[in-house]
């Protein structure tokens, strides 16, 4: 009698586990379908037509056209304007020659993934301003915006690690010491987005079982100082060190047009 009860209990536990596993599989299939086939938004009704008012210029005077003055052939009268040529502006010295540079910039970070981007300089020989934008690699794991932490806890999926993605921008100024050396200082912002990576033993959410959900996101102010080395009339080597915000070493190269 005891063996029979024990057998019934084992069978019940087996079917209970099977039922819950099927429920988890169905929920994950639904999440995958929702992500791959989002519900389109349908706007109801017809789009109203909005007329754009034309600006009123009041008593605008155009010296080149007078519709109320007619000549003897009864045609519109156009007055030919006098052309005044300004005296040429003479800029003494070569230090005011404009300069434009474009190239690649990279940031090697200690506790965050490294990033790669572009940098542009605009200015003259004495001083120029610059701006840069760089991002790290994309999230390589199958990502789900529609899965919450409560869903993961309910399924009992195993947490693996956090994957971080960074994007950063900087604006700064460079000033000449000599023809080769230009110290720089820049301020900017570093956006750090975290993805929480889990393992799906059923391998429904991805082929290898690894998937990610949304984690934390923060934006950090950054201050970077460095030196631009003007190797010749065509090449600039960029260096920098993050003194505030995420620790980073900045290196890059640019082509100069002037």
C-alpha positions as CSV (number, residue, x, y, z in Angstrom):
1,X,0.0,0.0,0.0
2,X,2.8,2.4,0.8
3,X,4.6,1.5,-2.4
4,X,1.4,2.3,-4.4
5,X,1.1,5.7,-2.7
6,X,4.7,6.5,-3.4
7,X,4.3,5.5,-7.0
8,X,1.3,7.8,-7.3
9,X,3.2,10.7,-5.7
10,X,6.1,10.2,-8.2
11,X,3.8,10.1,-11.1
12,X,2.0,13.3,-9.9
13,X,5.4,15.1,-9.5
14,X,6.5,14.1,-13.0
15,X,3.3,15.3,-14.6
16,X,3.4,18.6,-12.6
17,X,7.0,19.2,-13.7
18,X,6.0,18.5,-17.3
19,X,3.0,20.8,-17.2
20,X,5.0,23.7,-15.7
21,X,7.8,23.1,-18.3
22,X,5.3,23.3,-21.1
23,X,3.8,26.5,-19.6
24,X,7.3,28.1,-19.5
25,X,8.0,27.1,-23.1
26,X,4.7,28.5,-24.2
27,X,5.4,31.8,-22.4
28,X,8.8,32.1,-24.0
29,X,7.4,31.3,-27.4
30,X,4.9,34.1,-26.9
31,X,7.6,36.5,-25.9
32,X,9.7,35.7,-29.0
33,X,6.7,36.1,-31.3
34,X,5.8,39.5,-29.6
35,X,9.4,40.7,-30.2
36,X,9.7,39.5,-33.8
37,X,6.2,40.6,-34.8
38,X,5.3,43.8,-32.8
39,X,1.7,44.9,-33.0
40,X,1.5,47.8,-35.6
41,X,-0.1,51.0,-34.4
42,X,-3.2,51.9,-36.5
43,X,-4.2,55.6,-36.4
44,X,-7.9,56.0,-36.6
45,X,-9.7,58.5,-38.8
46,X,-8.5,60.6,-41.6
47,X,-5.5,62.9,-41.1
48,X,-6.7,66.5,-40.9
49,X,-5.3,69.0,-43.4
50,X,-3.5,71.9,-41.8
51,X,-3.0,75.0,-43.9
52,X,0.3,76.7,-43.5
53,X,-0.2,80.5,-43.1
54,X,1.9,82.6,-45.4
55,X,4.1,85.2,-43.7
56,X,3.0,88.9,-44.0
57,X,5.8,91.1,-45.0
58,X,3.9,94.4,-44.5
59,X,5.3,97.3,-46.4
60,X,8.4,95.5,-47.7
61,X,10.4,97.6,-50.1
62,X,12.2,96.0,-53.0
63,X,14.4,98.5,-54.8
64,X,14.7,96.2,-57.8
65,X,11.0,95.7,-58.6
66,X,8.2,98.2,-58.7
67,X,4.9,96.8,-60.0
68,X,3.2,100.2,-60.0
69,X,5.6,102.0,-62.2
70,X,5.1,101.3,-65.9
71,X,7.0,102.5,-69.0
72,X,5.5,103.6,-72.2
73,X,5.1,100.0,-73.5
74,X,3.0,99.2,-70.4
75,X,5.3,96.6,-69.1
76,X,6.7,95.9,-65.6
77,X,9.6,98.1,-64.8
78,X,12.8,96.6,-63.4
79,X,15.6,98.8,-62.2
80,X,19.0,97.5,-62.7
81,X,20.9,97.7,-59.4
82,X,24.3,99.2,-59.2
83,X,26.9,96.7,-58.4
84,X,29.4,97.6,-55.7
85,X,32.5,95.5,-55.4
86,X,34.0,95.6,-51.9
87,X,37.7,96.1,-51.5
88,X,39.5,92.8,-51.0
89,X,40.3,91.9,-47.4
90,X,44.0,91.3,-46.9
91,X,44.9,89.0,-44.0
92,X,48.5,89.4,-43.0
93,X,50.5,86.4,-41.8
94,X,49.8,82.7,-42.4
95,X,48.6,82.0,-38.8
96,X,45.0,82.9,-39.8
97,X,44.8,80.3,-42.5
98,X,41.7,78.1,-41.9
99,X,42.2,74.5,-41.1
100,X,39.8,71.5,-41.2
101,X,40.7,67.9,-40.0
102,X,38.7,64.7,-40.0
103,X,39.7,61.2,-38.7
104,X,39.1,58.3,-36.4
105,X,39.2,58.4,-32.6
106,X,39.3,55.5,-30.1
107,X,38.9,55.3,-26.3
108,X,40.5,52.5,-24.3
109,X,38.5,52.1,-21.1
110,X,39.5,50.2,-17.9
111,X,36.2,49.0,-16.6
112,X,34.1,49.5,-19.7
113,X,34.3,48.2,-23.3
114,X,36.5,50.2,-25.7
115,X,34.9,52.5,-28.3
116,X,35.6,53.8,-31.8
117,X,34.3,56.8,-33.5
118,X,35.0,60.0,-35.5
119,X,36.5,63.4,-34.7
120,X,36.5,66.7,-36.5
121,X,38.6,69.8,-36.1
122,X,37.6,73.3,-37.4
123,X,39.6,76.5,-36.8
124,X,42.9,78.1,-37.6
125,X,46.6,77.7,-36.9
126,X,46.5,79.4,-33.5
127,X,43.3,77.7,-32.1
128,X,40.6,75.3,-33.2
129,X,37.5,73.6,-31.8
130,X,36.7,69.9,-32.2
131,X,34.0,67.4,-31.6
132,X,34.0,63.6,-31.4
133,X,31.5,60.8,-31.1
134,X,32.3,57.1,-30.4
135,X,30.5,53.9,-29.5
136,X,31.4,50.4,-28.4
137,X,30.3,47.2,-30.0
138,X,26.6,46.2,-30.3
139,X,25.0,43.7,-27.9
140,X,25.8,40.2,-29.5
141,X,23.1,38.4,-27.5
142,X,19.4,38.0,-28.5
143,X,17.8,40.9,-26.8
144,X,14.2,41.1,-25.4
145,X,12.7,44.5,-24.4
146,X,9.4,42.7,-23.5
147,X,10.9,40.4,-20.9
148,X,11.0,41.7,-17.3
149,X,13.1,40.6,-14.4
150,X,9.9,39.1,-12.8
151,X,9.5,36.9,-15.9
152,X,13.1,35.6,-15.6
153,X,12.7,34.9,-11.8
154,X,9.4,33.1,-12.5
155,X,11.1,30.9,-15.1
156,X,14.2,30.3,-12.9
157,X,16.7,31.1,-15.7
158,X,20.3,31.3,-14.7
159,X,21.9,34.8,-14.6
160,X,25.3,34.8,-16.3
161,X,26.7,38.4,-16.4
162,X,26.1,42.0,-17.5
163,X,27.1,43.2,-20.9
164,X,27.7,47.0,-21.1
165,X,27.6,49.2,-24.2
166,X,29.0,52.7,-24.2
167,X,28.4,55.8,-26.3
168,X,30.2,59.0,-25.8
169,X,30.6,62.5,-27.2
170,X,33.1,65.3,-26.5
171,X,33.6,68.9,-27.5
172,X,36.8,70.8,-26.8
173,X,39.4,73.3,-27.9
174,X,43.0,73.0,-28.9
175,X,45.6,75.9,-28.6
176,X,49.0,76.2,-30.3
177,X,52.3,76.0,-28.4
178,X,54.3,75.6,-31.6
179,X,53.8,74.2,-35.1
180,X,53.8,70.6,-33.7
181,X,52.2,70.6,-30.3
182,X,48.6,71.7,-29.4
183,X,47.3,71.0,-25.9
184,X,43.6,70.2,-25.8
185,X,40.8,70.1,-23.2
186,X,37.3,68.6,-23.8
187,X,34.1,68.1,-21.9
188,X,31.5,65.5,-22.7
189,X,29.2,62.7,-21.6
190,X,29.5,58.9,-21.5
191,X,26.3,56.9,-21.7
192,X,26.6,53.4,-20.2
193,X,23.8,50.9,-21.0
194,X,23.8,47.6,-19.2
195,X,22.2,44.3,-20.6
196,X,21.5,41.5,-18.2
197,X,22.4,38.1,-19.8
198,X,20.6,34.9,-18.8
199,X,20.6,31.3,-20.0
200,X,17.4,29.6,-21.3
201,X,17.8,25.9,-20.8
202,X,14.9,25.3,-23.2
203,X,16.7,27.3,-25.9
204,X,13.5,28.9,-27.1
205,X,14.6,32.5,-26.8
206,X,17.9,31.9,-28.7
207,X,19.6,29.1,-30.5
208,X,22.5,28.9,-27.9
209,X,20.3,29.6,-24.9
210,X,21.8,33.0,-24.1
211,X,19.5,36.1,-24.2
212,X,19.5,39.6,-22.6
213,X,17.0,41.9,-21.0
214,X,17.2,45.6,-20.2
215,X,19.4,46.5,-17.2
216,X,20.5,49.8,-15.8
217,X,21.4,53.0,-17.8
218,X,23.4,55.9,-16.6
219,X,25.1,59.0,-18.1
220,X,28.4,60.3,-16.7
221,X,30.0,63.7,-17.2
222,X,33.6,63.4,-18.5
223,X,36.6,65.8,-18.7
224,X,39.5,64.9,-21.0
225,X,42.9,66.6,-21.4
226,X,45.4,65.7,-24.0
227,X,47.8,66.8,-26.7
228,X,47.4,66.9,-30.5
229,X,50.7,66.3,-32.4
230,X,50.7,67.9,-35.9
231,X,53.2,65.6,-37.6
232,X,53.2,67.5,-40.8
233,X,50.8,69.6,-43.0
234,X,48.6,66.5,-43.5
235,X,48.6,64.3,-40.4
236,X,47.5,64.8,-36.8
237,X,48.0,62.3,-33.9
238,X,45.4,62.7,-31.1
239,X,46.1,61.7,-27.5
240,X,44.1,62.2,-24.3
241,X,43.5,61.1,-20.8
242,X,40.1,61.1,-19.0
243,X,40.6,62.9,-15.7
244,X,36.9,62.9,-14.7
245,X,34.3,60.3,-15.4
246,X,35.1,56.7,-16.6
247,X,38.9,56.3,-16.8
248,X,40.0,56.2,-20.4
249,X,42.9,56.7,-22.7
250,X,42.2,58.4,-26.0
251,X,44.1,57.8,-29.2
252,X,43.4,58.8,-32.8
253,X,44.6,60.1,-36.1
254,X,43.3,62.7,-38.5
255,X,43.9,64.0,-42.0
256,X,44.3,67.8,-42.2
257,X,42.9,69.9,-45.0
258,X,44.0,73.6,-45.3
